Amino acid sequence: MLTYREVFRVPQFGPLFATSALQAAASTTSGLALGVLVFTTTGSPLLSALSMFGASLAQLIGATLLMSAADRLPPRGALSGAALAFGVGTAVLAVPGLPLPLVFAVVLGEGAVAAVIGGVRYGLLNEVLPKDAFLLGRSVLNMCAGSMQVCGYAAGGVLVALVSPRGTLLVAAALYVAGAAAARFGLARRAPRAAGRPSVGGTWRTNALLWSSAPRRRVYLSLWLPNGLVVGCESLFVPYRPDRAGLLFAFAALGMLAGDTVTGRFVPARWRGRLGTPLLLLLAAPYLLFVLRPALPLALLLTTVASTAFSASLVFQERLMALTPDAMTGQALGLHSSGMLAMQGVAAALAGAIAQRSSPATAITVMAAASVVVTLALAPGLRRDRAGAAPPQVTVT
């Protein structure tokens, strides 16, 4: 079994890791600051949730119109240019008195770009690492994101208290700029993975090919729906405990880090295929206890335990790569990432709407129950797919 040390010895993995780490830190810090700023200004759980996760809704735009760019843009230029654009957009969000519609316009614009960049990043990862190292490398990037979220939410909470939400947004903008520099000066120049110009038509054709296989469809739904509904639970941490939301987010990230470490490094390949559904059930089940409105210590424990099961995404991503031709990996992974994040945005909006009419604790419980129901509905098809043969490979034209 490969080790983390061996993955870091692969040329170009280090700069890709640094770029991902800085972007994760920036996005975490800015998301918390913006959520607190909007909730303080409006008092609305719905608007607070949308400000933190609304960019995910714009992933649908990227997934349906722009995703062919994931395999048709030079990776270094795309990653550095997007990080710089995110830095500028985040700095704009810090402008005092910025109208709320303009705030959401910036958030949605960043989300549309992020959809493509997810495909660029993970397609590059699949290109940089040997095939048998993809899962471990993806695990490392997930752990990186988890670590940055732990640090980002903790540091973000401190910064919000010390220098205000707007000052925290400026810190996040500087982190994005640092990520742009890491990509520009650390990554080597590479040609795009696929020929041709990015286009809406190319995006639709490849998406149709990816969606044409029933086993791939079920993998995509497993990556998008249960995960998104549970993130709807997390989107209510600010209204659930406004004074300790950063702590709840940090413990959730800590659980995700632990789960990715164990699943990516220590679980044998022969077991991983069977863990998808149990992990998705574990992801939602602890949040069902929020119906009891647990005090902070129990809420932190439940959040941590649930988040260990975000590692289900590693299991399903490995299956997705086994079902996907090499020339489509960037768009396939981008479609996974953008669809998952879009579902998270939809779930955040739904959770906020339910909380407006009931309470944050009730909405968290409802979203968790929906995630359990969806997972149980998908389980029989996933079992049949695992027992059967892989679908025929297709080519990109």
C-alpha positions in Angstrom: 0.0 0.0 0.0 1.3 3.5 -0.9 2.1 6.0 1.8 1.6 9.7 2.1 5.3 10.3 2.0 5.5 8.6 -1.4 2.7 10.7 -2.8 4.5 13.9 -1.7 7.6 12.7 -3.5 5.8 12.8 -6.9 6.9 15.9 -8.8 4.3 18.6 -9.0 2.1 17.2 -6.2 3.6 19.6 -3.7 2.7 22.8 -5.5 -0.8 21.5 -6.3 -1.2 20.7 -2.6 -0.1 24.2 -1.6 -2.4 25.8 -4.0 -5.4 23.7 -2.7 -4.5 24.5 0.9 -4.4 28.2 0.4 -7.7 28.2 -1.5 -9.4 26.1 1.1 -8.2 28.4 3.9 -9.4 31.4 2.0 -12.8 30.0 1.2 -13.4 28.8 4.7 -12.4 32.1 6.3 -14.4 34.2 3.9 -17.5 31.9 4.1 -17.7 32.2 7.9 -17.1 36.0 7.8 -19.7 36.6 5.2 -22.2 34.3 6.9 -21.8 36.3 10.2 -21.9 39.6 8.4 -25.2 38.8 6.6 -26.8 37.3 9.7 -25.8 40.3 11.8 -27.2 42.7 9.2 -30.4 40.9 8.3 -31.2 38.4 11.2 -32.2 35.9 8.6 -31.1 32.2 8.8 -32.0 31.8 5.1 -29.9 34.7 3.9 -27.0 33.7 6.2 -27.1 30.1 4.9 -27.2 31.4 1.3 -24.4 33.8 1.8 -22.1 30.9 3.0 -23.3 28.2 0.5 -25.1 30.1 -2.3 -21.9 30.0 -4.4 -22.6 26.3 -4.6 -25.9 27.0 -6.5 -23.9 28.7 -9.3 -22.0 25.4 -9.7 -24.9 24.4 -11.8 -24.1 27.1 -14.3 -20.5 25.9 -14.5 -21.5 22.3 -14.7 -24.0 22.7 -17.6 -22.4 25.5 -19.6 -18.6 25.8 -18.9 -17.4 22.4 -17.7 -15.7 21.4 -21.0 -13.1 23.9 -20.1 -11.9 21.6 -17.3 -10.0 19.4 -19.8 -9.4 22.1 -22.5 -7.6 24.8 -20.5 -3.9 24.8 -19.5 -4.1 23.8 -15.8 -1.5 26.3 -14.5 -3.1 29.3 -16.1 -6.6 28.3 -15.1 -5.7 27.7 -11.4 -3.7 30.9 -11.0 -6.1 33.1 -12.9 -9.1 31.8 -11.0 -7.5 32.2 -7.6 -6.6 35.8 -8.4 -10.2 36.5 -9.5 -11.5 35.0 -6.2 -9.2 37.3 -4.3 -10.6 40.4 -6.1 -14.2 39.2 -5.6 -13.6 38.6 -1.9 -12.1 42.0 -1.4 -15.2 43.5 -3.1 -17.4 41.7 -0.5 -15.5 43.7 2.2 -16.7 47.0 0.9 -18.8 48.8 3.5 -22.5 49.3 2.5 -22.3 46.9 -0.4 -26.0 46.2 -1.4 -27.2 42.7 -0.7 -28.0 41.9 -4.3 -24.5 42.8 -5.3 -23.1 40.6 -2.5 -25.0 37.6 -3.9 -24.0 38.5 -7.5 -20.3 38.2 -6.5 -20.9 35.0 -4.6 -22.7 33.4 -7.5 -20.0 34.6 -10.0 -17.3 33.0 -7.9 -19.4 29.8 -7.7 -19.7 29.5 -11.5 -15.9 29.8 -11.9 -15.2 27.4 -9.0 -17.2 24.7 -10.8 -14.7 24.6 -13.7 -11.7 25.0 -11.4 -12.7 21.9 -9.4 -12.5 19.9 -12.6 -9.1 21.4 -13.6 -7.6 20.7 -10.1 -8.8 17.1 -9.8 -8.1 16.3 -13.4 -4.5 17.6 -12.9 -4.3 15.4 -9.8 -5.3 12.4 -11.9 -2.6 13.4 -14.4 0.2 14.0 -12.0 -0.2 10.9 -9.9 0.1 7.2 -10.9 -3.3 5.6 -11.3 -3.0 3.5 -8.2 -2.2 6.6 -6.2 -5.3 8.7 -7.1 -7.4 7.7 -4.1 -4.5 8.4 -1.7 -3.8 11.8 -3.4 -7.4 12.7 -3.3 -7.4 11.7 0.4 -4.5 14.0 1.0 -6.3 17.0 -0.6 -9.4 16.2 1.4 -7.3 16.1 4.6 -5.7 19.3 3.5 -9.2 20.9 3.1 -10.3 19.5 6.5 -7.2 20.9 8.2 -7.6 24.2 6.5 -11.3 24.2 7.6 -10.4 23.5 11.2 -7.8 26.2 11.2 -9.9 28.6 9.0 -13.0 28.3 11.0 -11.1 28.7 14.3 -9.0 31.5 13.0 -12.0 33.0 11.2 -14.0 33.1 14.5 -11.1 34.9 16.2 -10.6 37.3 13.4 -14.3 38.1 13.2 -14.3 39.0 16.9 -11.0 40.9 16.7 -11.0 42.8 13.4 -14.7 42.5 12.2 -16.2 40.3 9.4 -15.0 42.8 6.8 -11.4 42.7 8.0 -11.6 38.9 7.9 -12.8 39.0 4.3 -9.7 41.1 3.4 -7.5 38.4 5.1 -9.2 35.8 3.0 -8.6 37.9 -0.2 -4.9 37.9 0.6 -4.9 34.1 1.0 -6.5 33.8 -2.5 -3.7 35.9 -4.0 -1.1 33.8 -2.2 -2.8 30.7 -3.8 -2.6 32.3 -7.2 1.2 32.9 -6.7 1.7 29.3 -5.6 0.0 28.0 -8.8 1.8 30.4 -11.2 5.3 29.9 -9.8 5.0 26.3 -8.5 3.2 24.3 -11.2 4.8 23.4 -14.5 3.3 24.4 -17.8 1.1 21.6 -19.2 -1.0 21.2 -22.3 -4.7 20.7 -21.9 -5.8 17.1 -21.6 -8.3 17.3 -24.5 -8.1 19.1 -27.8 -10.5 21.8 -29.0 -12.0 24.9 -27.6 -14.2 25.0 -24.5 -17.8 25.3 -25.5 -21.3 24.9 -24.2 -22.0 22.2 -26.8 -18.8 20.3 -25.8 -19.9 20.5 -22.2 -23.3 19.1 -23.0 -22.0 16.3 -25.2 -19.5 15.1 -22.6 -22.0 15.4 -19.7 -24.5 13.4 -21.8 -21.9 10.7 -22.3 -21.0 10.6 -18.6 -24.7 10.5 -17.6 -25.6 7.8 -20.2 -24.3 5.0 -17.9 -26.7 3.8 -15.2 -23.8 2.8 -12.8 -22.2 6.2 -13.3 -25.5 7.9 -12.6 -26.0 6.1 -9.4 -22.4 7.0 -8.3 -23.1 10.7 -9.1 -26.3 10.7 -7.2 -24.6 9.1 -4.2 -21.9 11.8 -4.3 -24.4 14.6 -4.6 -27.6 14.0 -2.7 -26.8 12.5 0.8 -23.8 14.8 1.1 -25.6 17.9 0.1 -28.5 17.3 2.5 -26.1 17.0 5.4 -24.3 20.2 4.4 -27.8 21.7 4.7 -27.6 20.7 8.3 -24.2 22.4 8.7 -25.5 25.6 7.0 -27.6 26.2 10.1 -24.7 26.3 12.6 -24.7 30.1 12.6 -28.4 30.5 13.6 -28.3 27.4 15.8 -25.4 28.8 17.9 -24.4 32.3 16.6 -21.8 32.6 19.4 -20.2 29.2 18.7 -20.7 28.6 15.0 -17.0 28.7 14.3 -16.4 25.9 16.9 -19.1 23.7 15.3 -17.6 24.2 11.9 -14.1 23.4 13.2 -15.2 20.2 14.9 -17.0 19.2 11.7 -13.8 19.7 9.7 -11.9 17.8 12.3 -14.2 14.8 11.9 -13.9 15.0 8.1 -10.1 15.1 8.5 -10.1 11.9 10.7 -12.4 10.1 8.3 -10.4 10.9 5.2 -7.2 9.8 6.9 -8.5 6.4 7.9 -10.4 5.7 4.7 -7.7 6.9 2.3 -4.7 5.4 4.0 -5.7 2.4 6.1 -8.8 0.8 4.7 -7.9 -2.0 2.2 -9.2 -1.7 -1.3 -11.2 -4.9 -1.0 -13.3 -3.3 1.8 -13.8 0.1 0.4 -16.4 -0.9 -2.2 -18.7 -2.1 0.6 -18.4 1.0 2.8 -20.2 3.6 0.7 -23.8 3.1 1.9 -22.8 2.5 5.6 -20.7 5.7 5.6 -23.6 7.7 4.0 -25.9 6.5 6.8 -23.4 7.5 9.4 -23.1 10.9 7.8 -26.7 11.8 8.5 -27.7 9.7 11.5 -26.1 11.8 14.3 -27.9 14.9 13.1 -31.3 13.2 13.8 -30.6 13.8 17.5 -30.7 17.6 17.0 -34.4 17.2 17.4 -33.6 17.1 21.1 -31.8 20.5 20.8 -28.5 19.2 22.3 -26.3 21.5 24.3 -23.0 22.6 22.8 -20.8 19.7 24.1 -23.1 17.0 22.7 -23.7 19.0 19.5 -19.9 19.1 19.0 -19.6 15.3 19.5 -22.5 14.6 17.1 -21.1 16.9 14.5 -17.6 15.3 14.7 -18.9 11.7 14.4 -21.1 12.5 11.5 -18.4 14.3 9.6 -16.0 11.3 9.7 -18.4 9.8 7.1 -17.7 12.5 4.5 -15.0 10.0 3.5 -17.8 8.2 1.6 -16.9 10.6 -1.2 -13.5 8.9 -1.6 -15.1 5.5 -2.0 -17.5 6.8 -4.7 -14.8 8.9 -6.5 -12.6 5.8 -6.8 -15.6 4.0 -8.4 -16.2 6.9 -10.7 -12.6 6.9 -12.0 -12.9 3.1 -12.6 -16.0 3.9 -14.8 -14.6 6.9 -16.7 -12.1 7.2 -19.7 -8.9 9.1 -19.1 -9.7 11.9 -21.6 -12.9 12.7 -19.6 -11.5 12.6 -16.0 -11.4 16.4 -15.6 -15.0 16.9 -16.6 -16.1 13.8 -14.8 -14.5 15.0 -11.5 -15.7 18.5 -12.2 -19.2 17.3 -12.7 -19.0 15.5 -9.4 -17.6 18.5 -7.6 -20.0 21.0 -9.1 -23.0 18.8 -8.7 -22.2 18.1 -5.1 -21.6 21.8 -4.3 -24.8 22.8 -6.2 -26.8 20.3 -4.1 -25.2 21.7 -1.0 -26.4 25.2 -2.1 -29.9 23.9 -2.8 -29.9 22.1 0.6 -28.7 25.2 2.4 -31.5 27.2 0.9 -34.1 24.5 1.8 -32.7 24.2 5.3 -32.8 28.0 5.8 -36.4 28.1 4.5 -37.4 25.4 6.9 -35.6 27.1 9.8 -37.4 30.3 9.0 -40.8 28.6 9.6 -39.7 26.4 12.5 -36.3 26.4 14.2 -32.7 25.6 13.3 -32.8 22.4 15.3 -36.0 21.2 13.6 -34.6 22.0 10.1 -31.3 20.1 10.9 -33.3 17.1 11.9 -35.5 17.2 8.7 -32.5 17.5 6.4 -30.8 14.5 8.1 -33.9 12.4 7.8 -34.1 13.2 4.1 -30.4 12.2 3.6 -31.1 8.8 5.3 -34.1 8.2 3.0 -32.2 9.0 -0.1 -29.3 6.8 0.9 -31.6 3.8 1.5 -33.3 4.4 -1.9 -29.9 4.3 -3.7 -28.5 1.3 -1.9 -30.1 -1.6 -3.9 -28.8 -0.2 -7.2 -25.3 0.3 -5.9 -25.3 -3.3 -4.7 -26.2 -4.5 -8.1 -23.6 -2.4 -9.8 -20.9 -3.6 -7.4 -21.8 -7.2 -8.2 -21.9 -6.6 -12.0 -19.4 -5.6 -14.6 -18.2 -2.1 -15.4 -20.0 -0.4 -18.3 -18.3 -0.1 -21.7 -15.9 2.8 -22.0 -16.7 5.7 -24.3 -14.6 8.2 -26.1 -14.7 11.9 -26.4 -15.2 13.4 -29.8 
